[in-house]
């Protein structure tokens, strides 16, 4: 189906849905509630619960992916990729499962991934950066999620986040089952995919219940050599003292290893769509002996011709074994909830996250030699490069904090008061080490550092407070929400930021070197004590609601570590100005409906954004990949409409239903910046997005679905010079299991999933704005999953 035809089909589908016959208003709220209770609404094994799916009774546009949908997704899918079925979310990932951490791109309205807040079972997830952050996809398995609830524009003031400028996404895991048992699932698929999942449940034992699960995912990369290896463990222990009081401990551990895959200009994938790194050390252009006499042991005496660097050519850095990512993360949290008195609830969550890992990318001999020469000249303990270098980037740190609040129902008010405190430290180092024989497949010589780049620790101390009142009026048909939050983030960075803190080139004497600025101590405070949110939701009748909201938001500048680690001056004598905190205002108004054959929502939104930091990039000559830096783009704005709905016409005996989301989003810069003109469309922001599908349930033991995702034309930069073509990708699944006449146990099911059904070839995610470096869409990919519940 062409892009134009699909757009027309999408618009017609959503318009037809909202043109469904309207029911008359009831005379009062009691009649409304009675009618709701007696009406049979849209239902099916793969249809979301309507109140969650369309945010019933919410004052903001709130949409959700619920458990029914999650259980239909491909086994092992990334927690981020789950968002692509929601209206407004432009999600681009690398691979069918979206597990490659450096291949993710998300935009919604005027915001991108680093400006969205994520919360897991009450725990704020902090930054989404692959380096040192807490991206949500490391902490969830599809099988344990109950829902993914998103507010694309104006999240609740009670939700904790220093990153969100409006959008908030809450991932909610299921509680332990009341019944003892478990689940075993095994998946095989293309690219040698193997995934196992096992979960054991204790059941309810006098108020005590628990589960533990483990998944193991192994797969080859879909292009180029290398693999993905993910081991994920989740556990939950819960004790219910009574119906209103519980204590719950949660544990997540994620052990992840994968190889890099390269991005590239469009021309690269036109020549070779499956372009990847080399499975062997290239000989042509790689072996280039560099004769010389070097002091390798650092005693000041030349060691003679005992070694001559050989692997020094440019292609030596294309070997895949030199490009890996390793992460080992754990999250512990404790939830407590109780009713202090009738109508007065107390909720609290304490948590600690431990992060560790490193990444490796090679560095060329010529690039290393230049850095080594300068650092050796100022007396640093560096060793002459032997050839291709082992480029080590280590990350680690700890986040710990607590969220607490009370909720008081009094008269026609629900009053909420609470706060959040978090303390985070993050340590990052970068250095280039020698390898035996100077070869990319040599052993790392841990005592031979060819040059240093970074060694710093950043700290964030965050305090957020909020108060919110929900007022019920007009016999509960109208609910007003008025809230205020304050946010304070103390940021500091200590240590060596970048090259100039180690050594500098003398500007007055070419070829001469000066000592670096040395370790630095930088700090900044980000604070806004008045961030209001006001909203309303009104019942028009039994089936329809209108809603509206306005909010102001404030956030720590995205990429703060990258911004503060610029080492162009001595921070003690000539400090660089700290970037301004990012600010936004969000307006939205909409309508939602819940009817026997159809449920859906529609919203109009307008967002303004000040002090927006955007990504620029340069190509690193050592890795031949883009390296990001940030620019203040001033003010941007976005406006548009989001439609979503599910339609189950009775003419098909409730066996066939249609779902669709349509988004129009015009997001553009208001100010000129960095040579980019004002009025340009924001990078990676398509004006049109559509997702839709058809699901067929002819019997209790069969569910079949075909879904499509259309991404409209967008740009890879802020000057509209690198256009990315629009594209459509289809997926499908077939689920067999449940009550049947064949004698097959009802606790056994078999699911087939296929991604990119028509095997489209197109560039999808881009790496950094300004570079026009892209990643291609994965080819048609199959998987099959056998599940046994017991």
ABEGO torsion letter per residue (X at the ends): XBAAAAAAAAAAAAAAAAABBBBBBBABAAAAAAAAAABBBBBEAABBBAAAAAGBGBABBBBBBBAAAAAABBBGBBAAAAAAABBGBBBBBBEAAGABAAABBBBBEABBAAABBBBBGGBBAEBABABGBBBAAAABBAAABABBBBBAABBBAABBBAABAGBBBBBBBBBBBABBEEBBBBBBBBGGBBBBBBBBBAEBBGGBBBBBBBBBBBBBBABEBEBBBBBBBBBBBBBBABAABBBBBBBBBBBBBBBBBBBBBAAAAAABAABBBBABBBABGABBBBBEBBBAAGAGBBAEAABBBABABAAAAABAAABBBBBBBBBBBBBBBBBABBGBBBBBBBBBBBBBEBBBBBBBAAAAAAAAAAAAAAGBBBBBBAEBBBBBBBBBEBBBBBBBBBBBBBEABBBBBBBBBBBBBBBBBBBBBBBBGGBAABBBBAABBABBABBBBBBBBBBBBBBBBBBBBGGGABBBBBBBBBBBBBBBBBEBABAAAABBBBAABBGBBBBBAEBBBBBBBBBBABBBBBBBBBBABAABBBBBBBBBBBBBBBGAAAAAABBABBAAABBBBBBBBBBBBBBBBBBBBBBAABBBBBBBBBBBBBGBBBBBBBBBAAAGBBBBBBBBAEBBBBBEBBBBBBBBBAAAGGABBBBBBBBBBBBBBABBBGGBBBGBBBBGBBABBBBBBBBBBABAABBBBBBBBBBBBBBABAAGABBBBBBBBBBBBBBBEEBBAAGBBAABBBBBBBBGAAGBBBBBBBABBGAGBBBBBBBBBBBBBBBBBX
